[in-house]
Amino acid sequence: MEVWIGRDGERHGPYSDGDIRQWLRSGQVSRDDLGWYEGLADWQPLSMLFPDEVANTAPPFAAPPAYASSVLPQTTAATLEDYAGFWKRVGAYILDAIILYIPNLLIQKMMGGDAAEAAMKQAQLAAPGDPQVMFAALMQYYHAMTPALLIITAITWLYFAICESSAWQATLGKLALSIRVTDMQGRRISFARALGRYPAKYLSALILGVGFLMAGWTQRKQALHDLVVSTLVLNGRSGNFKPKQPTPGRNDNSFSA
């Protein structure tokens, strides 16, 4: 089991439970330090997570020794569980749709969208009420617009992937509402994962949108596509959660309060 430790508004880890037990016995971490692991509803004191070690824990504690881990993000225990709500995510998506509407509309017009639409309407007016004619006209329209639709899909896909894997960790819509996309440890996601996150949304749409609604009731407010690629959507902009800059003469990989 991997456990995160929260102390003085900073998150450290994750560490193995064996290491934490050893540190509790030696007094290198305090029984009052907060701990959290995957599946736990909220942060709890280490004395509650490891009650069998509390009796052997020395009350005073020294700074723990250098421990091999990644640079620790500066955050607070409250923000670690600060998941973006369903309606906030809906609002961000609407803003992104508005932002993408203009370039998408220009692409449609440049690639014969007006002419294809006029031809479809003319074919439908020639035989009003005939479902076969209307369906054939619709198929002809989409056949003519296939290149434009492919370009629009590629632009939208790249827009979400590039923005969500960037230093912003958010599209312009998410940035406006101060939410960001992270991995399960609150870190910036890779471009490859962001590329997979967008098409995973089609899975959410295929089941009548239920995959999107899952963000309203899952424990960590994850939609289906978040569960597929292991991502979270958290409140706050990424610029507010930058790692501490290394101090000269200090081991950056040490766990210190």
N, C-alpha and C positions, 0 to 999 in steps of 0.2 A: 504494500500500500504506500502511495506517495502522498505526503502531507505538506501543505504550505504553512508557513509560520508568519503571523502578523505581529509586528512590534513597532511602536512609535510611528504608526501611520504608514509603514512600509511592509511590502510582501516579500518574503524570502522563500526560496525553494524551487521546485519541490525536493523534499528529503525523504528517505526511507524511514519507516516507523522504527526500525532497529536503531538508526542513528539518533533519532529523537529520544528514544528510551535511554540510550547511553548518555546523552546530554542531560536528560533530567536527573539521572542518577548522580552524575558528576557535578551538577549545579551549573552547567554551561548555558542552559536555557531555564527560564523561570516557569513555574507552574501556572503563572498568570498570563504568559504569552498566549496569543490566540492561535488556534489551529483550524485548518479546513482541508477536507479531501473530497474527491468527486463523489457526489451522492449525498453529501451532508447539507442540510437545509440552511444552516447559518454557521458563522464562526463561533467556536467555543474555546474556553480555556483549555490548555493542555492537561490540566488536572482532571478535567472531565473526559478527555479523549483517552488518557492513559492513567486511570485511577490506581492501577496496581503499582505504578512507579512513584506515585506521589509520596508515599511513606518514606521512600529512600532519597527524595529530592532535598538537597540542601537549600535553605531559604535564600542565602545570598548567591549570586551567580556572576561569573566573569564573562567577558566577551568570548563567544565561541571561537574556536580555531578556524584557520583558513579552510574553506571547504570548496571543492570543485563544483562550480555551478555557473550558469550564465549570468550576465550582468542583470541585476535585479531591477525590475521596473518600480518607479516611485509612484505609489498609489496609497489608498487607504482601504481599510477593511470594508467600509461601506460601499465603495465604488466597485469592489471585486464582484459584488452581487447585483450591481445596478444595471439590470437588463432593460433595454428599450422596450416600451410597451407597444402593443399591436397597433393602436391608432397613430402613434408617432411614426411607425414604420410605413403605414398607409400614406400619411402625409408626405413623407420623403419620396415615396414612389410616385405620387401625383406630381410633385415638383420636378422629378426627373423626367416624367412623361411630357410635361410642358417644355422643358429644356430641349428634349430630343424632337419635339414636334416640328419645329421650324426647319432644321436640316433634313429631316425625313421628308417633309412636304416638298422641299426644293428638289430633292433627288427624284421624287415621283414625277414632278412636273418636267424636269429635264429629260426624263426617260420615257416620255410619252404618256404620262398618267391621264392628262386631260383628254387626249384623243381616245385612249382606251375606254375611259369612262363614258364618253359621248357615244362611242360605238355600241357599248353595252346597253345604254338607255334607248338608243335608236332600235336595236334588235328587239328589246322588250316591248317597245311601243308598237312595233310592227305586228305583234301577235299578243295583245294584252290578255292576261288570264290563262295563257298556255304555260303550264309549269315546265314542260320540256324545253320550250324556247327560252324561258327565263333562266333555266339551269345551264343551257348551252351558252347563253350570253355571258353568264357569270364565269363559267369555266374559260371562255375565250378571254375575258378580262384578266383573270389571274394568270393565264398563259402568257399574255402580252406583258404583264407586270412582274413576271418571275425574276428577271435580272434585277429590277429595282428592289423587290422585296428581299432578295438575297443580300444585296448591298446594305439595305437598312438593318437587316438582322445582324450582319457582321459589325456594323458601326455600333449598334446598341450593345452587342456582346462585348466588344472591346472597350466601350465606354465604362461599363460596369466593372470589367476585369481590371483595367488599368487604374481606375480611380480607387477601387477597394483594396488593391495591392500596393498602392502608392503610400507615401508618407502621411497622406490625409487619412487613409484607411476608410474612405467614404466617398460616395458620389456627391455631386453638388447639392442634391436634395437632402442627403443625410447630413452633409456639412452644415447646411442652413438650419437644420433642426438639432444640431449638436449630438449626433449619434455616429457610431463607428463600427466597422466589422473587424472582428479579431478571431484568433484561433481559440481553442479551449483554455489556454493559459493567459489569454488577454493580450497576446502578441500580434504583430502585423502578419497577415497571411501572405503566402507566396503568390506570384502571378499564375502559376499552374493551378493552385487551389481556387483562385478567383475565376479562372477560366472555366473550371468545373462547376462553380457555384451557380453561374447564370443558367446554363442548360438544365441544371437540376431543378430550376424553377418550373420547367415544363412538367415535371412529375407532380408538382404541387397543383398545377393547373389541370392536369389530366383527370384528377379525381375531384372534379367539380369545384376546384378552389379550396378544398378542405385542407390541403397541404399548407396554404397560406394562413388559414384560420388557426392552425395548430399553434401559431405564435401567441395566441391568446390564452392557451391553457397549459402548455407544457411547462415543466418545472423551471427551465431556464429561458423561457419565452422563445424557443427555437421553432421556426417553421420547418417543414419537411426538408427543404433544400439545405437548411442549416444542419440538420441531423445527418444528411447524406454526406456532406463534406466536412463535418465537424467544425462549425463556425458559430460564433456568438455575435449578437448585435447589442452593444452596450451604450449607455448614455455617456456623453462627454466627448470632446474632440481629442484626437490623438496627441496634439501638442500639449495637452494638460497632463500627459502621462509619460513623459520622456524619462529614460533611465538617468540616474545621477551621473554627473561627470566624474571621472576618476580623480581622486586626490593624489597629488605627487607623493611618492613614497608609500602608498597604500596598495595592498593586494586587492585588485578589482574583483577577484573571485571569492573574497572572504565574506562570511556571513557576520555582519556587525550591526549593532543596534543604532 
